[in-house]
Amino acid sequence: MKHSLAVIMAGGKGERLMPLTKHRSKPAIPFGGIYLLIDLTLSNCINSGVYKIIVLPQYRSQNLMQHLEGGWNIFSSALDHYLKIAPPQMLVGESWYPGTADSIRQNIGLIEQESPENVLILAGDHVCKMDYARFKDYHVANNADVTIAAIDQAEESAGQYGIIEADRQFRVRGFQEKPSHPKTMPGDGARVLASMGIYIFKTQLLIDSLKRDDRPDFGRHILPGILERNRVVVYPFRRENRIKDVIILTDEDGVRRESVVEPMRDSAYWRDVGTLDSYWNANMDLTGVDPFFNMYGRYWPIRTFQRQYPPVKTVFAQEGGPKSRAGRALDSLVAHGCILSGGMVMNSVLSYNVFVQSWAKVEESVIMENVVIGRYARIKKAIIAEGVRIPPRAEIGYNPGKDRERFTVTPRGITVVTGEDLSAG
């Protein structure tokens, strides 16, 4: 990947993630206790050998830029490795980035200055492990001018995605934007090829196309315009992506053994965290004995800016009797600085510095940093935003109808609580 440049789209408003995106952009949303969403894409770059990266932030970008500057200053300029942050400068036109193609167009000078063979265009808000080196090798092996990563989805979900029409050789023949009657994928009439919004271009074609066509979006405008004149192919993500890593197995005698597996099960995992429900689902996929998305691999580590908090502490082991209490976390991810002070946490993800007080119970929930959960409070299937103080004996997630009177409740019934909600109440 020495002659490839990665450009990460990191400016999404994330309007469907409100109220979590009220003060930060979508790629800066916390995930998995200690990470931000953008850490997954950046880790994929490092693990794939991509060391020349440009990040394009836009809306509410302060949290994101502080995170990148504090935790991702790991590149060696002596080796010509770098991570550049390029917020909108209006170098071309008088507007912010109205679309993905325009964000690249406004920074085309950075690409021309580097002059790579290929440009990877990536999303900063996806949950997946993707080997971009395999992606590039597939692009080269197919003599493609552009390669589009796609994931197969059930036909009935096509209305949520941009759909790619491809022939049996996976050459792109057309595009459909959220169709009600989609073209299905080659060899499977029940599934469609949904664009992941991840591309690799031959550099000169990308530059020429953006200079020739001033429309703002890749999927709707640029790619359909170059389809007739250039070779555009699909990269079937689930079939081609292969992540190798170590898993730990425990036999009947309790002996732990390591096994190297390729591909790992989560090689086929992908979520575009575009809604509150999908965000909650992605976090829940991290919990359990055998999680759908494994954060504990050694060969494909997920990196981040590590905050300086003390270790997790669990206190009170008073079992038995009417006032029994014990600080416990079961099938959960708990970040540094958390104190479980006689409270129970199950199937949940806790970010930094969460305090769970005695006799409180948290189930199937995402708790962001600096949250205090009062005594006897009960929380289930909820997202609790940063800095919230849950009052003693509060019940959240047990009565969606009652919750809707004060909080945001998603179509799936996930209750989202912010500090403003409680102060308004």
BALUM-227539 format. One record per residue (C-alpha): x, y, z; residue in one letter. Coordinates in steps of 0.001 Angstrom, whole numbers, plus 524288, in hexadecimal, padded with zeros to 5 digits. Each point is the difference from the previous one (the first is absolute). Layout:
BEGIN
{{X, Y, Z}, 'A'}
...
% end
This chain:
BEGIN
{{80000, 80000, 80000}, 'M'}
{{80BF3, 808CE, 7FECD}, 'K'}
{{7FA85, 80750, 7F445}, 'H'}
{{7F20A, 8017F, 8050D}, 'S'}
{{7F9B3, 80B7B, 806F2}, 'L'}
{{7F405, 7FEC5, 808CE}, 'A'}
{{7F618, 80AF3, 80126}, 'V'}
{{7F649, 7FE6D, 80B22}, 'I'}
{{7F2C1, 806B2, 7FF6C}, 'M'}
{{7FDEE, 804D2, 80DF8}, 'A'}
{{7F687, 80B3F, 7FEBA}, 'G'}
{{7F2B7, 7F98F, 80135}, 'G'}
{{7F59E, 80742, 807C1}, 'K'}
{{7F9DB, 7F348, 80459}, 'G'}
{{7F26A, 805FC, 800D5}, 'E'}
{{7F9A0, 7F2B7, 80225}, 'R'}
{{808FF, 7FE3B, 80BCC}, 'L'}
{{7FAB4, 80BEB, 806DF}, 'M'}
{{80097, 8032E, 80B42}, 'P'}
{{80D5E, 7F943, 800CA}, 'L'}
{{8052A, 80893, 7F4F7}, 'T'}
{{7FB47, 80CCC, 805A7}, 'K'}
{{80DC9, 803CC, 80423}, 'H'}
{{808AB, 7F703, 7F7C4}, 'R'}
{{800C5, 7FA3D, 7F261}, 'S'}
{{7FC2A, 7F20A, 7FCE5}, 'K'}
{{80E0D, 7FAAA, 7FF2B}, 'P'}
{{80285, 805A1, 80D96}, 'A'}
{{7F529, 7F834, 80694}, 'I'}
{{80557, 7F72B, 80AE4}, 'P'}
{{7FFE8, 7F172, 7FD2E}, 'F'}
{{8039D, 7F3D3, 80781}, 'G'}
{{80350, 80702, 80CA5}, 'G'}
{{80D09, 80666, 7FC8A}, 'I'}
{{7FF90, 802A6, 7F158}, 'Y'}
{{7FA2E, 809B7, 7F690}, 'L'}
{{7FA0C, 7FAD3, 7F36A}, 'L'}
{{80B12, 80597, 7F7CA}, 'I'}
{{809D5, 7F794, 80770}, 'D'}
{{7FB13, 7F3FE, 7F8BD}, 'L'}
{{802E1, 805B0, 7F28E}, 'T'}
{{80D2A, 8054A, 8045B}, 'L'}
{{8039E, 7F2DE, 80606}, 'S'}
{{7FC47, 7F939, 7F354}, 'N'}
{{8095B, 80931, 7F8FF}, 'C'}
{{80B52, 7FD10, 80919}, 'I'}
{{7FD76, 7F15D, 80008}, 'N'}
{{7FF58, 8002D, 7F10F}, 'S'}
{{80CD3, 80750, 7FE92}, 'G'}
{{7F9E9, 80CF9, 7FBDF}, 'V'}
{{8084A, 80AAC, 80629}, 'Y'}
{{7FC1A, 80BDF, 7F7FC}, 'K'}
{{7F2D0, 804C8, 804AF}, 'I'}
{{7F804, 80C58, 7FE55}, 'I'}
{{7F436, 80219, 808D6}, 'V'}
{{7F55C, 80956, 7FB56}, 'L'}
{{7F7EF, 804E8, 80B9C}, 'P'}
{{7F528, 809F1, 7FEDB}, 'Q'}
{{7F4A0, 80162, 8097E}, 'Y'}
{{80252, 80144, 80EB5}, 'R'}
{{80DD1, 7FB45, 7FE3B}, 'S'}
{{806DF, 804BA, 80C66}, 'Q'}
{{7FEAA, 7F32A, 8078A}, 'N'}
{{80493, 7F86D, 7F431}, 'L'}
{{80BE8, 80871, 7FD67}, 'M'}
{{80417, 7FFC3, 80E57}, 'Q'}
{{7FF0C, 7F12F, 7FFE1}, 'H'}
{{80828, 7FED4, 7F398}, 'L'}
{{80A4E, 80981, 804BF}, 'E'}
{{800DA, 7F99B, 80D6B}, 'G'}
{{7FFC2, 7F1B2, 7FC34}, 'G'}
{{803DD, 7FE75, 7F1C7}, 'W'}
{{80C9C, 807AE, 7FF78}, 'N'}
{{80753, 7F348, 7FD7B}, 'I'}
{{80502, 801E7, 7F223}, 'F'}
{{80E35, 801D7, 7FC0E}, 'S'}
{{80281, 80B5A, 7F6D9}, 'S'}
{{80DA6, 7FA76, 7FDCE}, 'A'}
{{7F977, 7F448, 7F986}, 'L'}
{{7F684, 808DB, 7F8A9}, 'D'}
{{7F4A2, 7FB2B, 80838}, 'H'}
{{7F5A4, 80992, 8047B}, 'Y'}
{{7F239, 802CA, 8047B}, 'L'}
{{7FB4D, 80D37, 7FB3C}, 'K'}
{{7F38C, 80689, 804B9}, 'I'}
{{7F9E2, 80862, 7F55D}, 'A'}
{{7F3C8, 80756, 8045E}, 'P'}
{{7F868, 807D5, 7F5C3}, 'P'}
{{80817, 80B77, 7FB08}, 'Q'}
{{7F77A, 803D3, 7F45C}, 'M'}
{{80B9A, 7FF12, 7F6D6}, 'L'}
{{7F68C, 7FC71, 7F516}, 'V'}
{{7F345, 8079D, 8008D}, 'G'}
{{7F96C, 806D8, 80B52}, 'E'}
{{7F943, 7F4C1, 806F8}, 'S'}
{{802C9, 7F55E, 809D2}, 'W'}
{{8002A, 7F1EE, 7FB58}, 'Y'}
{{7F277, 7FD87, 7FA28}, 'P'}
{{80385, 7F1DC, 7FCBF}, 'G'}
{{80A94, 7F5A8, 80016}, 'T'}
{{8054E, 80344, 7F286}, 'A'}
{{80099, 80E72, 80300}, 'D'}
{{807BF, 7FD8F, 80C6F}, 'S'}
{{80A65, 7F930, 7F7C2}, 'I'}
{{7FF3B, 80A7E, 7F575}, 'R'}
{{80284, 80ADC, 809D3}, 'Q'}
{{80C5D, 7F8DE, 8046C}, 'N'}
{{80493, 7FB3A, 7F2D6}, 'I'}
{{80CBF, 80771, 801AC}, 'G'}
{{803D8, 7F6F3, 80B2E}, 'L'}
{{7FE12, 7F43E, 7F724}, 'I'}
{{80789, 8061E, 7F4CC}, 'E'}
{{80AEE, 80383, 8095B}, 'Q'}
{{8013F, 7F1C4, 80483}, 'E'}
{{7FDA7, 7FA35, 7F260}, 'S'}
{{7FCBF, 7F21C, 8047E}, 'P'}
{{7FCAF, 7F4FF, 7F6A9}, 'E'}
{{7F2E1, 7FDBA, 80696}, 'N'}
{{7F70E, 80798, 8090D}, 'V'}
{{7F7CD, 7F8F8, 80A28}, 'L'}
{{7F39B, 80747, 803B8}, 'I'}
{{7FB37, 7FB44, 80D34}, 'L'}
{{7F519, 802D8, 809AA}, 'A'}
{{8035E, 803FC, 80DD9}, 'G'}
{{7F397, 7FAA0, 80620}, 'D'}
{{7FF73, 7F185, 7FC4F}, 'H'}
{{801C2, 7F48B, 80937}, 'V'}
{{807E3, 7F598, 7F905}, 'C'}
{{80D68, 7FA06, 7FEA3}, 'K'}
{{80429, 801C7, 7F1E9}, 'M'}
{{80CFE, 7FC70, 7F9FE}, 'D'}
{{8026C, 80B15, 7F65F}, 'Y'}
{{80BF8, 7F8EA, 7FAA8}, 'A'}
{{7F72F, 7F4EB, 7FB38}, 'R'}
{{7F6B0, 80A37, 7FAAB}, 'F'}
{{80B0E, 80656, 7F856}, 'K'}
{{8052A, 7F2EF, 7FB1A}, 'D'}
{{7F269, 7FC8C, 7FAF1}, 'Y'}
{{7FF53, 80D4A, 7F94D}, 'H'}
{{80D01, 7FDB2, 7F933}, 'V'}
{{7FD42, 7F1BD, 7FC9A}, 'A'}
{{7F34E, 80407, 7F948}, 'N'}
{{806BA, 80B01, 7F88E}, 'N'}
{{7F5B9, 80930, 8056F}, 'A'}
{{7FF9D, 80EAE, 7FEE8}, 'D'}
{{7F6D7, 8008D, 80BA4}, 'V'}
{{7FC60, 7F566, 809BD}, 'T'}
{{7F418, 80162, 808D1}, 'I'}
{{7FEDA, 7F822, 80C87}, 'A'}
{{7F288, 7F9FF, 80160}, 'A'}
{{7F925, 7F77E, 809DD}, 'I'}
{{7F53A, 7F694, 7FCB2}, 'D'}
{{7F327, 802E7, 806CF}, 'Q'}
{{7F258, 7FA4B, 7FFB6}, 'A'}
{{7F800, 8051B, 7F494}, 'E'}
{{7F5A4, 805CB, 808F0}, 'E'}
{{80A18, 80911, 80644}, 'S'}
{{8040C, 80618, 7F2F1}, 'A'}
{{7F858, 80C5F, 802D3}, 'G'}
{{80A1D, 803AE, 80A4B}, 'Q'}
{{80BDD, 7FFB5, 7F6ED}, 'Y'}
{{805DC, 803CC, 7F31A}, 'G'}
{{7FF0D, 7F37A, 7F811}, 'I'}
{{809FB, 7FB91, 7F5E2}, 'I'}
{{7FBFB, 7F89C, 7F3C8}, 'E'}
{{80B0B, 7F6C3, 7FC10}, 'A'}
{{8020E, 7F4F9, 7F64A}, 'D'}
{{80529, 7F27A, 80362}, 'R'}
{{80E0F, 804E8, 7FF2B}, 'Q'}
{{7FC54, 80A77, 80A0E}, 'F'}
{{801DA, 80AF6, 7F653}, 'R'}
{{7F6F5, 80B52, 8033C}, 'V'}
{{7F51D, 80254, 7F628}, 'R'}
{{7F79D, 809C5, 80737}, 'G'}
{{7FBBD, 80655, 80CBF}, 'F'}
{{7F316, 8015C, 80719}, 'Q'}
{{7FDF9, 80967, 80B4B}, 'E'}
{{7F79A, 7F9B8, 80AAE}, 'K'}
{{7F74D, 7F8DB, 7F636}, 'P'}
{{7F2FC, 7F9A6, 802D7}, 'S'}
{{80269, 7F60C, 7F515}, 'H'}
{{80E9D, 7FD4C, 8006E}, 'P'}
{{808DA, 7F873, 7F6E5}, 'K'}
{{8049A, 7F407, 80773}, 'T'}
{{80DF6, 7FB16, 800B9}, 'M'}
{{805C3, 7F64F, 7F64F}, 'P'}
{{7FC1A, 7F214, 8033C}, 'G'}
{{7F6E6, 80385, 80B4F}, 'D'}
{{7F297, 8057E, 7FD10}, 'G'}
{{7FCF5, 8023D, 80E68}, 'A'}
{{80B56, 80926, 80305}, 'R'}
{{8053E, 80CF3, 7FB2C}, 'V'}
{{80D6F, 8065A, 7FF82}, 'L'}
{{7FFA6, 80BFA, 808C3}, 'A'}
{{80AAD, 80A17, 7FE80}, 'S'}
{{80819, 801B4, 80C4E}, 'M'}
{{80471, 80D9E, 7FBEC}, 'G'}
{{80E09, 7FB08, 7FF42}, 'I'}
{{80772, 801CA, 7F340}, 'Y'}
{{80D69, 7FED2, 7FA00}, 'I'}
{{80333, 8084D, 7F410}, 'F'}
{{80B65, 800EB, 7F6DF}, 'K'}
{{804C0, 80D57, 803C6}, 'T'}
{{80017, 806C8, 7F2D9}, 'Q'}
{{7F243, 7FB51, 7FCE4}, 'L'}
{{7FB39, 8054D, 80D07}, 'L'}
{{80649, 80D42, 7FDA4}, 'I'}
{{7FB2C, 80100, 7F1FC}, 'D'}
{{7F233, 7FBEC, 803A5}, 'S'}
{{7FEEC, 809EA, 80AFB}, 'L'}
{{80522, 80AF0, 7F77D}, 'K'}
{{7F6CD, 7FC6C, 7F4DD}, 'R'}
{{7F3BD, 7FE14, 8083B}, 'D'}
{{7FD2B, 809E0, 80ACE}, 'D'}
{{7F484, 7F8C4, 8060A}, 'R'}
{{80160, 7FCC0, 80E83}, 'P'}
{{7FDD3, 7F16C, 80217}, 'D'}
{{80748, 7F3C2, 7FBB9}, 'F'}
{{7F4E7, 7F649, 8005C}, 'G'}
{{7F5AF, 8087D, 7F97D}, 'R'}
{{80853, 807F6, 7F6A1}, 'H'}
{{80E56, 7FCCE, 7FDAC}, 'I'}
{{7FFA3, 7F131, 7FEF4}, 'L'}
{{7F45F, 7FF1A, 7F6A3}, 'P'}
{{806CD, 80A2C, 7F790}, 'G'}
{{80C79, 7F804, 7FE5B}, 'I'}
{{7F9AE, 7F2A3, 7FEDA}, 'L'}
{{7FF1C, 7FF9C, 7F11A}, 'E'}
{{80DFC, 80433, 7FD8E}, 'R'}
{{80738, 7F8B3, 80AC4}, 'N'}
{{80111, 7F2AE, 80659}, 'R'}
{{7F8A9, 8005F, 80CEE}, 'V'}
{{7FF30, 7F376, 807FC}, 'V'}
{{7F9CE, 7FB68, 80CA1}, 'V'}
{{807B2, 7FAD1, 80B8D}, 'Y'}
{{7F6F6, 7F61F, 806B9}, 'P'}
{{80400, 802C8, 80DF0}, 'F'}
{{7FABD, 7F3EE, 806BF}, 'R'}
{{80634, 7F6EB, 7F608}, 'R'}
{{80D3E, 8068F, 7FEB1}, 'E'}
{{8033A, 8062A, 80D24}, 'N'}
{{8083F, 7F6F6, 80862}, 'R'}
{{804DE, 80409, 80D73}, 'I'}
{{80977, 7F6D9, 806F8}, 'K'}
{{800A1, 80032, 80EB7}, 'D'}
{{80170, 7F804, 80C5B}, 'V'}
{{7F474, 7FA6D, 8075C}, 'I'}
{{8005E, 7F9FF, 80D92}, 'I'}
{{7F97A, 7F2DE, 80212}, 'L'}
{{7FD9B, 7F989, 80D1B}, 'T'}
{{7FE88, 7F147, 80064}, 'D'}
{{7F7A0, 7F809, 80950}, 'E'}
{{80B09, 7FFB1, 809F8}, 'D'}
{{800E9, 80ECB, 80020}, 'G'}
{{80CE9, 80078, 7F897}, 'V'}
{{80125, 80C02, 7F743}, 'R'}
{{805A7, 7FE34, 7F276}, 'R'}
{{802FC, 80996, 7F548}, 'E'}
{{7FC20, 7FD90, 7F1FC}, 'S'}
{{80316, 80832, 7F3FA}, 'V'}
{{7F405, 80169, 7F750}, 'V'}
{{7FEC8, 80581, 7F23D}, 'E'}
{{7F654, 80537, 7FD02}, 'P'}
{{7FAA0, 8042A, 80D1D}, 'M'}
{{7F138, 80006, 800FC}, 'R'}
{{7FFAF, 80ECC, 800D8}, 'D'}
{{8071F, 80116, 7F2F1}, 'S'}
{{7F23D, 800BF, 7FA45}, 'A'}
{{7FAC2, 80984, 80A2B}, 'Y'}
{{7FC2D, 80DC0, 7FBB3}, 'W'}
{{7F70C, 80A4C, 805AB}, 'R'}
{{7FDAC, 80DC5, 7FB70}, 'D'}
{{7FC92, 8060D, 80D09}, 'V'}
{{7F611, 80968, 7FA4C}, 'G'}
{{7F4E0, 7FF00, 809BF}, 'T'}
{{7FE8D, 7FEFF, 80EB0}, 'L'}
{{7FB2F, 7F20D, 7FEA0}, 'D'}
{{80B9D, 7FBDA, 7F7AB}, 'S'}
{{8092E, 806C8, 80997}, 'Y'}
{{7FA1E, 7F895, 80B73}, 'W'}
{{80068, 7F33E, 7F850}, 'N'}
{{80E59, 801DB, 7FC7A}, 'A'}
{{8039C, 8020B, 80E42}, 'N'}
{{7F81F, 7F432, 80451}, 'M'}
{{80742, 7F7F6, 7F5BE}, 'D'}
{{80C68, 80211, 80823}, 'L'}
{{7FAB1, 7F94B, 80C30}, 'T'}
{{7FE88, 7F1CF, 8038B}, 'G'}
{{808FF, 7F43F, 80055}, 'V'}
{{8015E, 7FF28, 7F137}, 'D'}
{{7FD25, 80DBC, 7FAE9}, 'P'}
{{7FC08, 8026B, 7F1F6}, 'F'}
{{80A91, 80A7D, 7FF38}, 'F'}
{{80C47, 7FCB3, 807A2}, 'N'}
{{80839, 80B23, 8056A}, 'M'}
{{809F8, 7F70D, 80670}, 'Y'}
{{80819, 7FB2B, 7F490}, 'G'}
{{80ECC, 80132, 7FFB7}, 'R'}
{{802A3, 7FFCB, 7F164}, 'Y'}
{{7F5DD, 80A6E, 7FCD1}, 'W'}
{{80037, 8091D, 80BCB}, 'P'}
{{7F6DB, 80B9C, 80157}, 'I'}
{{80784, 80C0C, 8043F}, 'R'}
{{7FB51, 80C6D, 80685}, 'T'}
{{803E7, 80B6C, 8089A}, 'F'}
{{80133, 7F98E, 80D58}, 'Q'}
{{7FAA8, 808BB, 80AB8}, 'R'}
{{80713, 8006F, 80D02}, 'Q'}
{{7F660, 7FA26, 8099D}, 'Y'}
{{802A5, 7F609, 80ACC}, 'P'}
{{7FBD6, 7F1B2, 7FEC2}, 'P'}
{{7F1F3, 7FBBB, 80167}, 'V'}
{{7FBE3, 7FDE7, 80E1C}, 'K'}
{{7F512, 7F766, 80528}, 'T'}
{{7FC6B, 8019B, 80E48}, 'V'}
{{7F6BE, 7F9F6, 809F3}, 'F'}
{{7FF50, 7F145, 80095}, 'A'}
{{7F4C3, 7FF4B, 80976}, 'Q'}
{{7F810, 7F434, 7FBD5}, 'E'}
{{7F473, 7FABD, 80782}, 'G'}
{{7F645, 80754, 8084E}, 'G'}
{{7F64A, 80AB0, 7FCB0}, 'P'}
{{80A82, 80A0E, 7FCC1}, 'K'}
{{80901, 7F741, 7F810}, 'S'}
{{807AF, 8071D, 7F581}, 'R'}
{{80BD1, 7FD44, 7F779}, 'A'}
{{806C5, 807C2, 7F55B}, 'G'}
{{7FFAB, 7F742, 7F3FA}, 'R'}
{{8013F, 80098, 7F140}, 'A'}
{{7FB9A, 7F430, 7F80F}, 'L'}
{{80167, 7FE4C, 7F13B}, 'D'}
{{803A0, 80E58, 7FF17}, 'S'}
{{80AC4, 80956, 7FBCA}, 'L'}
{{803F9, 80985, 80ABC}, 'V'}
{{809A7, 80B00, 7FD6D}, 'A'}
{{80A78, 80587, 808F3}, 'H'}
{{7FBDD, 80873, 80B6A}, 'G'}
{{7F2F9, 7F93C, 80225}, 'C'}
{{7FBAF, 7FC7D, 80DC8}, 'I'}
{{7F564, 7F5EA, 8020A}, 'L'}
{{7FC83, 80328, 80DEB}, 'S'}
{{7F682, 7F54E, 80380}, 'G'}
{{7F8E7, 800E1, 7F2FC}, 'G'}
{{7FDEB, 7F5D1, 7F563}, 'M'}
{{80384, 801A6, 7F18E}, 'V'}
{{7FBE5, 7F5AF, 7F609}, 'M'}
{{801BB, 7FF4C, 7F130}, 'N'}
{{803D4, 80E46, 7FF5C}, 'S'}
{{80AE1, 80919, 7FB88}, 'V'}
{{80510, 80A3A, 80993}, 'L'}
{{808EC, 80B1B, 7FBE3}, 'S'}
{{809D8, 806DA, 808A5}, 'Y'}
{{7FD33, 80447, 80DEC}, 'N'}
{{7F257, 7FA77, 801FC}, 'V'}
{{7FB70, 7FE85, 80E0C}, 'F'}
{{7F581, 7F5BE, 8029D}, 'V'}
{{7FAD6, 80181, 80DD0}, 'Q'}
{{7FAE7, 7F591, 80914}, 'S'}
{{7F44E, 7F7BD, 7FC1C}, 'W'}
{{7FF89, 8063B, 7F281}, 'A'}
{{7FE74, 7F700, 7F449}, 'K'}
{{8043C, 80289, 7F1E7}, 'V'}
{{7FC41, 7F66C, 7F534}, 'E'}
{{80232, 8002D, 7F141}, 'E'}
{{803EA, 80E3F, 80003}, 'S'}
{{80A7F, 8093A, 7FAFB}, 'V'}
{{804C6, 80954, 80A8A}, 'I'}
{{808D6, 80B29, 7FBC5}, 'M'}
{{80A7F, 8063A, 80852}, 'E'}
{{7FE5A, 80762, 80CC6}, 'N'}
{{7F294, 7FA68, 802C7}, 'V'}
{{7FB33, 7FD9D, 80DE0}, 'V'}
{{7F52B, 7F612, 801FB}, 'I'}
{{7F919, 801F1, 80CEF}, 'G'}
{{7FC48, 7F5F7, 80A2A}, 'R'}
{{7F52A, 7F676, 7FC63}, 'Y'}
{{7FF33, 80590, 7F22A}, 'A'}
{{7FC4F, 7F642, 7F560}, 'R'}
{{80459, 801EC, 7F1EF}, 'I'}
{{7FD2C, 7F6BE, 7F4C8}, 'K'}
{{801CE, 80121, 7F140}, 'K'}
{{80490, 80E11, 800D2}, 'A'}
{{80A77, 80959, 7FB50}, 'I'}
{{80422, 80977, 80AB1}, 'I'}
{{80763, 80BC3, 7FAB6}, 'A'}
{{80C49, 80604, 805A6}, 'E'}
{{7FF4E, 80665, 80D6D}, 'G'}
{{7F224, 7FBD4, 8038F}, 'V'}
{{7FC48, 7FE5F, 80E51}, 'R'}
{{7F593, 7F585, 80156}, 'I'}
{{7F804, 8029E, 80C4B}, 'P'}
{{7FE54, 7F598, 80A78}, 'P'}
{{7F4E6, 7F65C, 7FD47}, 'R'}
{{7FE62, 804C8, 7F20A}, 'A'}
{{7FAC8, 7F617, 7F630}, 'E'}
{{80418, 80174, 7F1CB}, 'I'}
{{7FCE3, 7F67E, 7F519}, 'G'}
{{7F543, 7F888, 80708}, 'Y'}
{{7F488, 8080B, 7FB1C}, 'N'}
{{8025D, 8059C, 7F240}, 'P'}
{{7F322, 8075F, 80026}, 'G'}
{{8039E, 80718, 80C75}, 'K'}
{{80DFA, 80207, 7FB45}, 'D'}
{{7FB0C, 806D4, 7F3A1}, 'R'}
{{7FA50, 80AC4, 80869}, 'E'}
{{80DBE, 8045D, 803C4}, 'R'}
{{80A19, 7F937, 7F78D}, 'F'}
{{802F4, 7FBAE, 7F222}, 'T'}
{{7FB47, 7F20F, 7FD93}, 'V'}
{{80430, 7F925, 7F381}, 'T'}
{{7F77C, 7F76F, 7F73A}, 'P'}
{{80609, 7F413, 80684}, 'R'}
{{7FCB9, 80546, 80D6D}, 'G'}
{{80D84, 8049B, 8043B}, 'I'}
{{7FF07, 80B85, 80964}, 'T'}
{{80A02, 80ADC, 7FE15}, 'V'}
{{8027F, 80900, 80B8B}, 'V'}
{{807BB, 80CB2, 7FFFD}, 'T'}
{{802FD, 809B6, 80AC0}, 'G'}
{{7F6CC, 809D1, 7F9B1}, 'E'}
{{7F4E0, 7F624, 800F2}, 'D'}
{{80198, 7FE7A, 80EB2}, 'L'}
{{80221, 80E74, 802AA}, 'S'}
{{7F3AB, 8031A, 7F82C}, 'A'}
{{7F85D, 7F651, 80826}, 'G'}
% end
